[in-house]
Amino acid sequence: MNNEWVFIENGTTDYTIVIGEQASPSEVYAGAELQTYLREITGVTVPIKNDDGPVTPHEIVVGFNLHMADLASSIDFEQLGSDGFVIRTAGRRLVIAGGALRGTLYGVYTFLENYLGCRWFSPEVSRIPKRSRVTLGDIDIEQVPVLEYREPFFFCAFDGDWAARNKSNGNFPELETRHGGKTEYTSLFVHTFDHFIPVKEHFDAHPEYFSEVGGERIFEKTQLCLTNPEVLELMINRVKAYLGQHPETRILSVSQNDWYNPCQCANCRAVDEYEDSYSGSLIRFVNQVAEAIESEYPEVAIDTLAYQYTRKPPKYVRPRYNVIVRLCSIECCFAHPLETCQELASFKSRAESGVSFAQDLIEWGKVCNRVYIWDYVTNFSNYVMPFPNIRVLQPNIQFFIRNQVKGIFEQGSYEKGGGGEFAELRAYVLSKLLWNPDSDVDTAIDEFLTGYYGMAASPLRQYIDMLHDKVEREHIHTGIYDPPTSDYLSKDLIEQAAALFDRAEMLADDEEILHRVHVARLPIRYVQLSAMPQDVPNRQEHIDQFFADVQAEGITALWEGRSLEKSKQMMEEGSVFLHA
């Protein structure tokens, strides 16, 4: 920094933190957080005062208030939106101000990160430097996120303080009013057709409300008949009723159930053939719901999916301005960037031949003004298994944003206790990329590994690089349901990985770091046990110990939606863990 001056030195400061008397809850909290961390770093408590007194030369102005009246005209608060901020010096005064909802709070955390070296790696592990002397200098930065919605969906990322400090504003973290709240989907996040119009409630009297497949209306794994006017009327009424009961909702999902079987009645088929996609009848239906609620609920957007059979955009109809389309990448390979890899790694028999996810994204970006992405960043049949996707996180997010994406949901190991391979690392790196897609990923990884694993960081970084080098060098494709017998988990690689973890354990600074290394090693043990012949002596003892260690960590699932008991039974039987 140029033109440096002393801010805190030898236990004293003449600075104060100024908060507006009309400050928002998150701005008040921002001032308190700044005071707390300055005290933790330096031992000095910088006093907080309201803006009703005179302006002084040495103050930190937090949020828009009377003490920045001379600066307000140079800050475009409308451009900053709810989450953007400026950090700026004026003489010897420091201003951290942004959107009243979350921007000022994010500005404080960015100041603590960029200028004082703070990091929040996980809810339990942070890096807060100790300094007896803090200097400031000329600062003039502005940050406005490209994405309005940012959600790394990992169990470890649900902590509200961690989420706010890493500028995640998703639906699932425990974000409170003091954090500026969240992007509020409420409980109806996805696959809501059956919630609003349950097949068990309506099928007997009105089978015509549901999918016609092969000439018959079906009860099992059905969707809605989207061209039936009674279905539309019922959906509108129930959506309005829900919004009346949940006024905090800002996004409401009206989306297909989590299986196939779109309606193929004459009317639905005619629409979808005309639109050249099953998304044709879906977008027409959702548009009508969105239009019906807009006057009464102008702040609410209706969300739907472009998922599997609806992934391809319609030829003619366009989503309304208050419709969000969440495009899902579930079929894709996640070892290579989505922009260039067209390999289908999951649901190969169901995906439309010759149509790439990348092309669908490009086309949706041309016709929809609010495209969100539902991306997948773990193995859902085997959470605790090596998954070489870290190097594609940045190019994928950058590709999304180049195609007009406004929000990203990164689905990881979300079940209670977590358990995904390097879940905390992935959540941390993703939070950085969702805020700034041009972040230095290698630096973020190295900072995390050093902060979280101490002296053991180096062999763990070697392991991560070795795993990713293999899938790149050998052009191996990976999907989100791959088994532990996958090609990239060769015997040689697992042996080398085990040696690196042996070294990491030897280098561990203390018992806590050693424990974290043991947790990081669970994926290697999992692959070893999955490949172990059933006649190996003490095999059952190894399995029992593995699952005891998993349970001791509070991990509740190794496979999405399956119990640990079921996973253990399958391992004991020597079954291959494939997605059903």
N, C-alpha and C positions, 0 to 999 in steps of 0.2 A: 504494500500500500504506500502511496505517496503522502507526503506531508503528515508524518505520524506524530501523535501526541499520546501522553500517558492517560489512560482511563482508570486503571486501578494499579496501585503499587504499595507493597509493604503493609497490607492490611487496611488501607484507607482509600477513599474516593470522595470527590466532591460532586459526583453525578447523582441524579435522581431519575427515576422512571416515572413518566407522566402518562396517566390513563384518563380518558375522557369521562366526565360525569355521566354522559349518556352512552357509554361504551356498551357494546354487545357482550353477551356472556363469554364468548370465545376471546374477545379482546381483553376482558378482565383477566381471564385465565392466562392469556399470553403474557401479560405483565407479571403475573405470579410465577409462571414457569421461568421467565427470564431472570427474575430475582432469585429463584431457587437454584438454578444452574450456575449463575454467577457466584452465589455463595458456596456451592459445592466445588467450583473450580478454584476460587481465590480465597475463600473464607470470609469474604466481605459481603455484608448485606446492603445492597443498594436500596435506599428507601423508595417507596412508591407514594406518589401524591396525585391528586386530581388536577384537572386543568383550570381550576377556578382562580389560581394564583398567577403571579406575573411570570413571563417567560424568562428563563435564566440561560446563561451561555453554555452550561454543562448539564445536559439532560438527554435522556433517551425517550423520544416521543413514540408511544406504542398505540397504533390505531389513529384514525382520524379524530382529532380533537382541537380545541381552541389554540393549542400551542403550535399547531402547524398551519395556522391560517395563512401565513406568508408563503407557504410552500404548496398549498392545496391546488392552486391554479396550474401548477406544473405537473400534477399527477392526474392521469385520466382514470378515475375510479371505475367508470363504466367499462373501459377496456380491460381493467383488472378482473372484472367479474367477481364471482363469489370466492374464488380460491387464489387469485393472483395477488402479488404484493410488490412493493418497492422497498429497498434498503438504501438509504441515501444519507449522506452527511451534508449539513449546512453549517459552515463554520465548524465549531466544536460540538455541535449537536448531532445526534444520530436519530434518524426517523425510520421506523419500521411500521409500515402501514399498507393495508390492502383491503380486500373485500371483508366486510364486517362479519360475514358468516364464518369463513375459515381463513381468509387470506392473511390477515395480520398474524394469526397464530402460526401459520406455515412460514411466514416471514421470520418470526422469532426463532423457530427451529432451524431455518436455513442459516440465519446469522450464527447460531450456536455451532452448527456444523462447519460452515465455510470459514469462519474467522476464529473459532475457539476449539475446533477439532473434535466436537462431540459426535458420537455415533450411537445408534440404538439398534443393535444387531438382532435382538430377540426381546421378548418381554422380561427375560431374566438377565440378559447380558448386554452391557453397554460399555462405551469407552468415554469417560468423562475426565479429561486431563486435569492435572493440578498445576496451577501457575500462580506465582506471587506477583507477577507483573503482566498487565494486559495493556497493549497499546491499540489505538485506533488510527485510522488515516482516511484519506478520501475514498468514499464508497459511493457507487451509483449503479445499482443493478435493479433490474425488473424481471420478474418471472411470472409467466401466465401459462398454465398447463394447456397442452393441446387437447387432452382428454378431459371431458367433463365427469367421467365415471371411471374410477380406478380401483380394481379389486383383485388382490392376490388372495385367492380363496384357499387358505391353509389354516389348520386349527391354530397354529402358533400366531397367525396374523389376526385372530379375532380379538385380541387384547386392545381395548380402546386407546390406551395411552400409546402403545407401540404404533398403532395404525395412524394416529394423528401425527406423531413425531416423524413418521415416514410418508406422510401426506397421502394416505390411502383413505378414500371417502366412500367405500363400498357399503353394501347393504348389510353384511353379516358382522363386521366388527362391532364391539360394544361401545360405540361412539355415543357420547352423551351431549347434552346441550352445551356444556363447557368446551367440547371439542368442535363445536359447529355442526353437530348432527351428522347425518349420513345421506347417501342417495337412497331414498326410502322406497323400496319395493314392498315393504311389510312381509307378511308370511307367504303371499302368493307369488313366488319367484319364477316359477316355470311349470310347464305341463299342466295347465289349469282347466282344460276343457271339461274333464270329469269333475272337477270341483264345482264349477258353475252349473253344469248340466249333468248330474250323475246318471250313469247308465242304469244303475240299480233302482233309481227312483223313477225313471221315465220310460224304460224300454218296453215294459209290458203294455202300457197304454199308447205309447208313441214310438214304435220301432223306427218310424220314418225320420226321427230326429238323428239317427245314427248311421254309420257307414253302410252303404250297400256294396258288398264285395261278392263277385260271382253270381249276381242276380238275387242275393239275399241280404237282408239287414242283419248285421252281426252284433252279438252281445259281448263276446270276449274280445279284448284288445281292440276296441272300436274307437273311431274318431267321431266327429260331428258331421252331419250333412249340412254343409256350409251354404247351400243355395236354398234351404228351406226357410221361408220367411218367419215361421213360428219359432224356429231355433234362434234366429237373429233377435226377434222381439224378446224372447226369454233371456238371452245373453245380455242384452242391453239393460233389462230390468234388474238382473242380478248384479251386474257390474255397478249400476247406480246404487243399489242397496249396499253393496260392499263399501263403496266410496263414502257413503253416508255414515257408515259405522266406523270407518277408518280414515278420518280427515287428514291424517299425516301422510297418506300415500301420495307419492309424486309420480311413480311409474307402476302401472298395473299390467300384469302379464295375462294376455288372452292367447293361449298357445296350445299347440297340439300335444296330445298325450305321448308318453315316451315309448312309442312303438309305431309300427307302420299301419297299414289298412286305411288309407284315405278313401273317402266316399267316391264310388264310381257309378252313382246313379246317372241317369241321362242328363240331368241339368248340370251336375258337378262336372261330369265328363266333358260336356260341351264347353263349359267355361275353361277348363284346364287344357283342353285341346286347342282352343282359340289362343290362350295365353302361353301355350307351349311349356307349361310347368304346373305342377300341383300347387305351387304358390299363388297361382292366379285366383282360385276360389278363396284361398286363405286371405290374401291381401284385400280382396273386395269385401270380404266379411269383416275383417278387422277395421278397414276404413269406415265402414258404416257404424261400427261400435264407437270409434273415435269421434265421428261426426256427431253422434247422438249425445255424447257427454260434454262436448267442448264448451257449450254456453254455461252449463252449470258447474263444470270443473275445468276451467281454462288452464289451470296449472298442472293438470295431469296428462301424461302421455300413455298411450296404450302400446304395450310391448308384445311382440310376437317373435316366432322363431323362423329362421331359414335353416332347417335341420333335416338332414338326410333327404327324404323325398320332396321337401319344400326348399332345398338349398338353392336351386336354380331360380333366378329372378324371373318374374312374369314378363311377357313380351310387351304388353301395352299398359296395363293398370299401374299406377304409381302410388306408393305409400303416401298418406297425407302428412302434413307438417307435424301433426301430433301423434305420429306412429313411429315407434322404434322397431327396427328389424335386427334381431340378434342372429348373426351368422355363425354357425357351429362348424368346427374343424375336425369332428370326431373321427372321420375315416382316414385321416392323413398320416403320413410319416412325420415323426417329430425328431428324427436325427439330422435332417437337412432342412434348409430354409423352405418355407411353404411357397415362396415365390417361384422357386426353380425346381422343386421336387414334386412330381405328379404321382408318385407311388401311393397306392391305396394300401394301407397297412392294417386296417380293420374294416369289417363289414364289406369285404370285397364283392360278395355276391349281390349286395344290395345297392351299391353305388352305381350311378349312371355311367355307362361306359363312355370314355373319351372326353369327359367333362372334368376339368380340374377345379379344385377349390380356389386356386388363384384367379382363374377366369371368372368364377362366380363372384368373388369378392370385387373384382374390377367392375363387373356389371352392376352389382348392387350399389357400389359407390357412385355410379352415374345416375341412379334413379331414386335414391333415398337420402334425405338430408340428415338422418340420424341412424347411422349403422353402428351397432354395437357388435363386439366379437365375443363368442363363448369359445375360449381356447382351453387346451388340455395340457397339463404340465406334470403329470405323474402317470404311473402305471396303475390302472384301477383294478386289475385282477391280482396284482402283486405290489401293493404299496411299498413294502420294504424290499425293494429289488433295485439294482442299479438301473438308471434311466438316463441315457446320454443325450440330454436335450438342452443343457445349459448354454451351449454355444449358439443355439438357434433363437434364444429368447429375444435378443436384440434385433436381429434382422427381421424376425416375424413381426414384432411390434412396429418397427419402422415401416414395413410393408403395409400393415393395417392402416397406419396413419396416412401414408401417401394416398390411400384410397378412401379418404373422407371419413374414416372411422372416428367416432366421438366417445366411445366407451369400450373398455375391455375387462372381461371377467376371465381370470386365469385360474382354472379349476385344478387344485392340487389335492393333497391328502388332508381332507377337511374333517374326517370323523374324529370323535373324541379321543384325545391323546395323540393325534397326528400319526407319525410313524413313517412318513415317506422319506426316501433317501435324501439327505441334506435338505430337509424341508425348510429349516430356518434360513439356510443360505439362499434357496430359491425365492422365498418370500421377500427377503431383503433385497436381492438383486432386482426382482420384479418391481418392487415398490420404487426403486430408483428409476427404472426404465419407464414405468407408467407415468411418472412425473416428467421425466426428461428422456426421451427415447435416444438421445445422443450421449447419454452418460457413459463414462469410461467403465466398462464392465469388468475388465481385468483388474483395475484398481479396486472396484467394489468387492470382487471376489477375494482378492488378497487381503484387503482390510478386514473383511469378515473372518476369513480363516485365521488370521493372526489374532484378532480380537476374541474369537470364540474358542480357538484351539491352542493359542499360545505357541510354544516351541514345536508343537506337533503339526503346525500348519504346512510345513514344506512337504513331507511325504503325502499328506492328504491332497495337496495341490497336484503332486505328481500322479496320484491315483486318478483324479478327475481328468487330467490331461490325457493320461494313457487310455482311459475308457473312450473319450471323445475322439482321440486320434484313430482308434481302431475302426469306429463306424465310418469315419471320413475316408480313411485310407482304403478300406475294403468295400466301400459303398454299400454298407449294410443299412437296411431300412428298419425302423422301429415304430411300433404302434402302441396304443395305450392299453392293450390287453395281451401283450407278449408274455409267454411263459418263461420261467427261469432256465429253460433249456435253449433259449434263443442263441443264434449264431455268435452274437457279439460277446456272449458270456462263456468264452472258451476256457478249457482247463488251464491253459497257459496264462491267460489274463487273470483268472481268479487266483492262481498261485502267486503271480506277481503282486496282485492287490493285497493278498494276505501278508506278504513280506513287507509291503509298505505300511500296512496297519500295525504289524509287529514293531516297526521302527517308530511309528507315531506313538504307540503306547510307551516305548522306552523314553521318548523325548518329552512326554507329558509333564507339565510344570508341577502339578499337584494332583490330589485325588479328584478334585472337581473336573479338571481338564481331562484326566484319565477316564473319568466316567463319560464325558462327552465323546471321547474317541471310541469307547466301547459301544455307545449308541450308534455312532456313525458306521461302525463295523457290522451292525446287524444285517445289512443287505448282503454282504459277502458271506456271512454265516448262513443266511437263508438260501443262497444259491448252492453253497456246498452241501447243505442238508438235502436240498431238493434233488441233487445229483447223486447222493449217496446210495449205493445198492442196499437193498433191504437185509442182506445177510452180513453186513458189516457189524462186527462186535460193538456193543455199547451204542448202537444207533439210536435206540429208544432213549437212552440217557441224554444223548446230545439234543434230541428233539425236546425232551422235557425241560432241559436247561434253557434252550433257546426260548421256548414259550414262557418260561418263568421270568426270563429277563425282559421279554416283551411286555408281559403283564406288570412287572415292577416299574416300567416306564409309564404306565397308565395308558398304553396303546390298546385300543379296543377292537381294532379290525386290521387285517392285512389285505383284505379284499373288499371292495365296496359292497356294503350291504350284507356281508357274511360275518358270522361270529368267529371269534378266535377258536372256539371249540371245533367248528367245522373246518377251519384251516388246518388245525392240528391233526384232525382225523384224516384229512386228505394227504397230509405229508406222511403220516404213519403208514397209510395204504400205498404210498408211492404214486399217487395220482398226479398228473400234470395239471397245473392250475391254469385252465383256459377259461375265457369268458363264455358263459352260457348264452 
